[in-house]
């Protein structure tokens, strides 16, 4: 009978990181890993990065030390790893669809502070913004919007059309 004894409370995650992204990598950086199917998410730290680039995939192997106290991770599982470049607790983050490209710059539409007053005009202000980090759903705004301001997330195409129409003038 053949068997293997393993301590699965500590595991290694091997990431294949693109050569371009590897320049941002540092030992000790936090990595969040979510298994395919999204049932398990764990965090660990970068422990090692290869000095060689894989000739076929043009990626660099990165090893992350993970703890697995509940035993939910399985060896040889697939998933998505995200290297945390920085954490900003007071970041202004909006849904990706809120940010529009206006030919020269990124913009968002911000609801006027008096919008909810019964006698106030229903106004949205156009704000030029500087995007920061982004993922599939959200964009960090480094400048242009203050914390607590209400940003339009649905119907931005209609507001953008109105903005373009107003730029045409009386022709």
matplotlib code that plots the C-alpha trace (Angstrom):
import matplotlib.pyplot as plt

x = [0.0, 1.3, 0.2, 1.3, 1.2, 0.8, 0.3, -2.3, -2.5, 0.3, 0.3, 2.1, 0.3, 2.2, 1.2, 2.2, 2.7, 3.2, 6.6, 5.2, 3.4, 6.5, 8.1, 5.6, 6.2, 8.0, 8.7, 6.1, 3.3, -0.1, -1.8, -5.5, -6.4, -9.9, -10.5, -12.4, -16.1, -15.5, -16.1, -12.9, -10.8, -7.5, -4.6, -0.9, 2.4, 4.8, 7.7, 9.7, 9.8, 11.7, 14.6, 13.7, 11.0, 9.2, 10.0, 6.6, 4.2, 6.5, 5.4, 7.4, 6.7, 5.8, 5.3, 2.9, 2.7, -0.9, -2.4, -5.2, -6.5, -10.0, -8.6, -10.8, -7.9, -7.1, -3.8, -3.6, -6.7, -7.0, -8.2, -7.3, -4.6, -4.4, -1.3, -2.2, -0.1, -1.3, -4.3, -6.0, -8.7, -10.1, -10.0, -12.9, -14.0, -16.9, -18.4, -16.5, -19.6, -19.6, -16.4, -16.8, -14.1, -14.8, -12.3, -9.6, -10.1, -12.1, -15.3, -18.0, -21.3, -21.8, -25.2, -25.6, -25.5, -29.0, -30.5, -32.9, -34.3, -37.8, -37.3, -33.8, -33.0, -32.1, -28.5, -25.6, -22.1, -19.5, -16.2, -12.9, -11.3, -8.0, -8.5, -6.2, -6.3, -9.1, -10.4, -13.3, -16.0, -14.5, -12.2, -10.4, -10.6, -7.4, -8.7, -11.9, -14.5, -14.6, -15.6, -19.3, -20.3, -22.9, -21.7, -24.1, -23.7, -26.7, -27.9, -24.5, -24.8, -27.9, -26.1, -23.1, -25.4, -26.9, -23.3, -22.4, -25.6, -24.9, -21.4, -22.9, -24.3, -27.1, -25.3]
y = [0.0, 3.4, 6.7, 10.2, 12.1, 15.9, 18.9, 20.9, 23.7, 25.5, 25.4, 27.0, 28.8, 29.1, 32.1, 32.7, 36.4, 38.3, 39.7, 43.2, 42.9, 41.3, 44.8, 45.7, 42.6, 42.6, 39.9, 40.0, 41.6, 40.3, 38.1, 37.2, 33.9, 32.8, 29.3, 28.7, 28.6, 31.4, 29.2, 29.9, 33.0, 33.1, 35.5, 35.0, 36.7, 36.5, 34.3, 33.8, 34.9, 33.1, 34.9, 33.2, 33.9, 30.8, 30.8, 29.6, 31.6, 34.6, 34.5, 34.4, 31.8, 33.3, 31.3, 32.5, 31.0, 30.4, 29.2, 26.7, 26.2, 24.9, 22.7, 24.2, 24.5, 21.5, 20.7, 21.4, 23.7, 26.5, 30.0, 33.6, 35.3, 39.1, 40.8, 43.7, 46.7, 48.9, 49.3, 52.6, 52.6, 56.0, 55.5, 56.9, 53.9, 53.9, 51.3, 51.1, 52.2, 55.5, 56.7, 57.9, 58.9, 62.4, 62.7, 64.2, 63.0, 60.8, 62.2, 61.3, 62.9, 64.1, 64.8, 68.4, 68.7, 70.3, 67.7, 66.3, 69.7, 70.1, 73.5, 72.7, 72.2, 68.6, 69.1, 66.8, 68.3, 67.0, 66.3, 65.5, 62.7, 60.9, 57.1, 55.0, 51.3, 49.3, 45.8, 44.2, 46.1, 49.2, 52.2, 54.2, 57.9, 59.7, 63.2, 64.9, 63.5, 63.9, 61.1, 61.1, 62.8, 60.9, 59.7, 58.6, 54.9, 54.1, 56.2, 57.9, 57.4, 59.7, 62.4, 62.1, 62.5, 65.6, 66.9, 66.3, 67.9, 71.1, 71.3, 71.4, 74.9, 76.6, 75.9]
z = [0.0, -0.9, 0.7, 1.3, 4.5, 4.1, 6.3, 4.4, 6.9, 5.0, 1.2, -1.7, -4.4, -7.7, -9.9, -13.5, -13.6, -16.9, -17.5, -17.6, -14.3, -12.5, -12.3, -9.6, -7.5, -4.2, -1.6, 1.2, -0.9, -0.2, -2.7, -2.7, -4.3, -5.3, -6.4, -9.7, -8.8, -6.2, -3.2, -1.4, -1.0, 0.9, 1.3, 1.5, 0.9, -1.9, -0.8, -4.0, -7.6, -10.3, -12.0, -15.3, -17.8, -19.2, -22.9, -24.1, -21.9, -21.2, -17.6, -14.3, -11.6, -8.3, -5.0, -2.3, 1.1, 2.2, 5.4, 5.0, 8.6, 7.6, 4.9, 2.1, -0.4, -2.5, -4.1, -7.9, -7.8, -10.3, -9.7, -9.9, -7.8, -7.4, -6.2, -3.9, -5.0, -2.2, 0.1, 0.5, 3.2, 2.2, -1.6, -3.7, -5.8, -8.3, -10.6, -13.9, -15.9, -14.1, -15.8, -19.4, -21.9, -23.3, -26.2, -24.1, -20.6, -18.2, -16.7, -14.2, -13.5, -9.9, -8.4, -7.2, -3.4, -3.3, -5.7, -3.0, -1.9, -3.2, -4.7, -6.2, -9.8, -10.7, -11.8, -12.5, -12.7, -15.1, -13.4, -15.0, -13.0, -12.9, -12.6, -10.5, -9.9, -11.5, -11.7, -13.6, -11.8, -10.1, -10.7, -8.1, -8.6, -7.6, -8.3, -9.3, -6.8, -3.0, -0.6, -0.1, -3.4, -5.3, -8.7, -11.5, -12.3, -14.5, -17.4, -17.9, -21.7, -21.6, -19.7, -22.0, -25.0, -23.4, -22.8, -26.4, -27.7, -25.6, -27.1, -30.6, -29.9, -31.8, -35.2]

ax = plt.figure().add_subplot(projection="3d")
ax.plot(x, y, z, "-o")
ax.set_aspect("equal")
plt.show()
